Amino acid sequence: MGEKVYVINKGINKAIEFRGLKAQYIWWVAGITLGSLGVYIALYVAGLGGYVGIFLVMALATLAIGRVFRISKQYGQYGMMKWAARRRVPRALVSRSRKVFIIMRRSYGSGVK
């Protein structure tokens, strides 16, 4: 049998890509994998059967990794950062007084009247 060769990095200053996952999503898949291992260990120690634990953990990990692949494909390399930034932008700025604008005019627009 031939040995498979995977191309990981396509060039200098380009994002890492592995089998369709881009940039930070690779770390998410690694975290899901390690977290699944931890959940399996906890279930096994708690007394749940080995096969039941494997089935449960594999099902949850498959769903989570599938979601990460879908997000990676939909939003691309910077999608997660855009999503996080969008959550921090307020919907509206409310000013109940003109005092803020009067102070700004005095400090920045002193030459303009």
Contacts in CASP RR format, 6 or more apart in sequence:
PFRMAT RR
TARGET T0000
AUTHOR 0000-0000-0000
METHOD contacts of the structure
MODEL  1
MGEKVYVINKGINKAIEFRGLKAQYIWWVAGITLGSLGVYIALYVAGLGG
YVGIFLVMALATLAIGRVFRISKQYGQYGMMKWAARRRVPRALVSRSRKV
FIIMRRSYGSGVK
6 18 0 8 1.000
6 19 0 8 1.000
8 16 0 8 1.000
8 17 0 8 1.000
8 18 0 8 1.000
9 16 0 8 1.000
9 17 0 8 1.000
10 17 0 8 1.000
15 22 0 8 1.000
15 23 0 8 1.000
15 77 0 8 1.000
16 22 0 8 1.000
16 23 0 8 1.000
16 26 0 8 1.000
17 23 0 8 1.000
18 26 0 8 1.000
20 69 0 8 1.000
20 72 0 8 1.000
20 73 0 8 1.000
21 29 0 8 1.000
21 68 0 8 1.000
21 69 0 8 1.000
21 72 0 8 1.000
22 72 0 8 1.000
22 76 0 8 1.000
22 77 0 8 1.000
23 76 0 8 1.000
23 77 0 8 1.000
23 78 0 8 1.000
24 80 0 8 1.000
24 81 0 8 1.000
25 68 0 8 1.000
25 69 0 8 1.000
25 71 0 8 1.000
25 72 0 8 1.000
25 80 0 8 1.000
28 68 0 8 1.000
29 65 0 8 1.000
29 68 0 8 1.000
32 61 0 8 1.000
32 64 0 8 1.000
32 65 0 8 1.000
32 68 0 8 1.000
33 61 0 8 1.000
33 65 0 8 1.000
36 57 0 8 1.000
36 58 0 8 1.000
36 60 0 8 1.000
36 61 0 8 1.000
37 57 0 8 1.000
39 57 0 8 1.000
39 60 0 8 1.000
40 53 0 8 1.000
40 54 0 8 1.000
40 57 0 8 1.000
43 49 0 8 1.000
43 50 0 8 1.000
43 52 0 8 1.000
43 53 0 8 1.000
43 56 0 8 1.000
43 57 0 8 1.000
44 50 0 8 1.000
44 53 0 8 1.000
48 56 0 8 1.000
71 79 0 8 1.000
71 80 0 8 1.000
75 82 0 8 1.000
75 83 0 8 1.000
95 101 0 8 1.000
END
